Amino acid sequence: MSSQEEILSDGRFSCVARDPRFWEMPEKERKVKIDKRFRAMFHDKKFKLRYTVDKRGRPVNYTSTENLRKFYALSESDSDLSASDSKELRVKKKKKKKAKGKGEADS
């Protein structure tokens, strides 16, 4: 195949390089910004589906949360909150496990 430069130097396709319809979308505009009300969908089990095959029947190994991270991003002010919230969730889970462990040991 021809290289990209050869294709763009061809007179028939030279307008493609200058036409904004064919430009790649910028990274920061690619994802939809969501606020803190919807940040639970990144870590909640209700939003997580495990796919074994794609739409054509080929085997795959990914989850729906990977798609969510691909298309959505937390707003700038909420991204700092989400990092601290994830730490708080881990601490709460550890405390629950310790509390369950004590409750089982006592009974």
Secondary structure, DSSP 8 states (H G I E B T S, - for coil): ---HHHHHHSTTTHHHHH-GGGS---HHHHSEEE-GGGGGGGT-GGG--EEEE-TTS-EEEEEHHHHHHHHEEE-HHHHHHHHHHHHHHHHHHHHHHHHHHHHHHH-
